[in-house]
Every structure is written in C-alpha cells, then in structure tokens.
Amino acid sequence: MKLYFPFTIVLLLLFVACQPIKDQDNFEITVLFPEKNEQKTLDGRLLLIFAKNNETEPRFQINGGLNTQVIFGMNVENHIPGQKISFDNNALGFPVDKLNELEEGDYYVQALLHVYETFELSTGHTVKLPMDNGEGQQWNRSPGNLYSKPFKVSVGKNGIENFELNLDQIIPEIKEPEDTEWIKHIKFKSEKLSAFWGRDIYLGAHILLPKNFDKHPEAKYPLMIFHGHFPSDFGGFRTSPPDKDLEPVYSDRFKIDGYNIIQQEEAYNFYQRWNEPDFPRFLIIEIQHPTPYYDDSYAVNSESQGPYGDAITHELIPYIEKEFRGIGEGWSRFLYGGSTGGWEALAVQVKYPDEYNGCFAACPDPIDFSSYCLTNIYEDKNAYFYESDFKTLEVPSHRDYLGQITSTVKQDNQLELVLGDKSRSGQQFDIWEATYSPQADDGYPQRIWDKKTGDINPEVANYWKENYDLRHILERDWDKLGEKLKGKIHIYCGDMDNYYLNNAVYSMESFLESTSDPYYDGEVDYGDRAEHCWNGDQENPNYISRLRYNSMYVPKIMKRIAVSAPPGADLTSWRYKE
C-alpha cells in the first residue's frame, strides 16, 4: 500500500544558506511532521528539478533528449522527524553534474519525493522499491508521491539567493477505466507473484470483445495478445467518427500537423473493420503488468522481478479465456507488439513454444546481446566509450533517420542514476537489468556494467547470454525448439531504428536463415530509412502503420491457423458474419 500524507502534515523545506551556491558545499533539506506522526518513517528518492520555463511543471520536463531540463537526486531512507537531509555538490545531477555548476539565469524549481515501499521477498531479501499505483511506474505521475509547486528563482554571477520549497502537494489517485459494450477490464490476483513479492500482486487486462459477443454464446474465440508498455485502457478503438471540433495538434516526432485527428480517424476505421461481416472474430487483450522496477515486467520470469512469465501464461491468460470464452489452446493464441512489446512477443514465443502459435515482433528491444544497441556485452570492456588508445568517443544511444544523435549511453545511464540507484530509476537500461540480471546479495539486480564508469561485468553478461539472449538461446536449443517454432517467428524493424535495434535483428536473421531440420519458415523484414517502431507495413508511413497493430497481422494469423490448427479444432464457431 502506498503511503499517503495529508497536505497539512507534510512539509519539505529546501534551505540554502546565505552564501552563494557556488561557494558552499551543501544544502540542508528538513522534513517536519506533527508529533502524532513521529513514529512514521519515509523512504524514497528525493528529486530537485530546475527548468528554464514553466510551460509544463518542471517534473514533466526531464528526459534523455536535447530539450531536457536539470535534475538532482538522492535517497531518503527511514526518515523520521528531526532528521536532516542534505543536498551538496557531491549530489549527482543530470545533465549538469553539480548544483554549483548551474548556469546563470532564471529557473523554475520544483521538488518531488518518489515514495518507496518495503518488500519482503520470497528469496529472503528485503528491498525498498516504488510500487506502481495505476500510472505505469512514472515517477512524476505516481499517486501518493509528494511534490512542491514550482516557483521562480535566479542564479546570478555569485550563485543563487535563498529559497525554500514546501512539499505540500500529493499526486491523486487515478480513476480506473470503465467497461463499455466493447471493452472490458479485469484485475486478477496472481498467486505466483503474490508469493514472490510477499504481498498481493494483481495483473490487469483490457479486453476487446468481438462483434455480437453476447449473441453467440456457442462461439469460442482465438486470442490476440498485444504486448507493450503499460496501457491505461485499450487503445486505437473508437466507435464514433473524429471529433468535428478537435483542434489539430502538431506531432514533433512525425513532423505532421493534426496527428491527433489522424489517430481518431484510424481508431474509428479499426472499429469499422472490426464489424465487417468477413472479419474474423477474435479476442484482443492488452495486459497491465507493471512491476516496482518498470511499467511492465517484460513478460518473462526473472530473479529480481519474479515469475511474471508463468503468471501471465499460466494464470492470467487461462483466466481470461475462461471468462470470455477463449478457445484456450496453444494453436489459438498469437503474440504481437513493438519495441518492448516486440521483445516480449518473441521472448514469450521462445520460452513458451507450445502455448502460442506465432509472434509478430516489431522493432524489438535487443534480441542478440552482441548487439545490445551499439554495445557487445561479451566483447566490449566498456559500454560508454569506444576503445581507443588516444581518442575519447562516447557510444550513441539515440539517432534520427538521418543519423543525427541526440543522446549517448553514458548520458542515459547518468539520468537513470539520478532518478534512482540499485536499478530503481524506472527507465530503460535499469529494467533490462531488473529483467536479465541475477539477483545480488542485497536483493537488487546485479549491474551489467558500473553505472558511473561503464565497465562491463563479464559474469553478469554470461548470465544474460544463457537466460535472455534470444538469438543465443535459439541457436543453442534449435534441436529442441525448431519443430515447435517452425512458421511462428516474424520480425520487423526499420533499418534506421532510433535505438540501433536493427543491428540485433540482422544477427538474428543470419541465424534463422541458416536453420535446417527444420528451416524456421518465418519472416524477417526491414523498412528503408524507417525509424522506431516500424512494424512490417511496406505500403504506409510509420505514423500510420503504428496505429494498425490490431488488424495488420490478422491475414497472416489466419494463414497460420489454416496450416497449423490440429484435427478437430474449432474453426467455425467464431467465423459468424452477424
């Protein structure tokens, strides 16, 4: 249960002494509670944010791109009234390293406490982590987190004048989505996960029902599982035309004006296709499986996060199929998704080969760790810098389709370390560790590399290889997996993926094309100059095809069913027209 504190009992004072910021070594932060709450303790990550503008609150302006603002972070542990918590110039910041290195100028400043809870794991470890509270592990939006109202301060030649911040705001609870005629929502207690985490853990799902579900009680349906980041509701489905009065919004990502209107048009178009007489009747689900480390679990078992793979495959999906008349057999289940969801689709298919009948993995996270983006974790000694006798060159982490770089691996990891140590940032590199790494003696994931220096740990890299490197696993076990996976693997990626994910796909393709007895008999395809998340559509631009996940693979799924359904399988009850 997240700790909540009424505004009247929580006060955070950020106090800067009279001398200028550039001439002092620390800043004192004091948290005060009324006497009746003196026995309470508080854990979390205290964040201090400076922004050049207040167009949105500073807490919403932190990212790994060129437009990021400045953030500093430190741990709060077992805080009780009277304790002092100090920021000083040793506190790590991003992208400015130290508080006394802030440039002159005006800033809007804000503080936030990302609250941690204590978990007694079945492994015997005690860890402190941020519980998801319905927001999908977003530190700046998580209900129960404490924050201050932003206000303006100035940094002059001699530093900054005194100021104080009151952490007197609490992020409110998030309202659950409501059921509709078409979309149902469930919360399901997982016994496997609850046992691991030492408390009740729930999985969620948004379920899109087929046309006339209630009118055909005799029908049982195949299942399409759309993997991806935490979905607040089922997306891309709209029963009415676009709003006539909708003001067009410019998409900076796609350089298109009115992209919000395009999204509504595509969602309505999907609703119309879903209702066509010849459209096959499926159940489609989007799963909510956030963990204390990220907005989703990566849908596999891991030492630090627990048995999410088994919980989803053996608990949640059978429950959904029972409640909503799914066929409930491996030949009738299909996986798809992009980015994180692309990795999940492929990984789940590989790790549960009999339980699913095909995956469509778009722009998957690294599926070969010799191409862990631009790092080879098996051969490189350092993840942040290219090896050289004399040059110092950082490894990029993000580019556009023309190769323009906006961030590096070192910078991304520095931001993560500011947001949380021990893999607790809730960001990309940390969740890969939380999923792939063995558990350390303190109960947190072991580091694949030193977060400050980038030096790679070869023992951890080898653990990753044997347990989660999908290309290695397929090559190692093809004699056991080949027949089970024949015709099931489909992978798509842009050849200018923003995160260099195409490099691992090239390696996977080389192996798959080399297979025999049996040949993998699947598909790998690339989008020319396409960025993240190209998903196999050679006819439409990415900004359109990314809105069509729920229908674009259906023809291929139907072909797969035709050639793979076992004798006596139900191929008719779900093919009604009206």
Helices and strands as residue ranges (DSSP letters): G 7-9, E 11-15, G 21-23, E 26-32, G 35-37, E 42-51, G 58-60, E 70-79, E 84-88, E 93-94, G 99-101, E 105-115, E 117-120, E 126-129, E 146-147, E 151-156, E 159-160, E 169-170, E 183-189, H 191-197, E 202-208, E 223-227, H 259-274, E 283-288, E 301-302, E 306-307, H 308-310, I 311-316, H 317-323, G 330-332, E 333-338, H 340-351, E 359-362, G 369-371, E 396-399, E 405-408, H 409-419, H 428-436, H 458-468, H 470-485, E 489-494, H 502-514, E 523-527, H 542-545, H 549-552, H 554-564
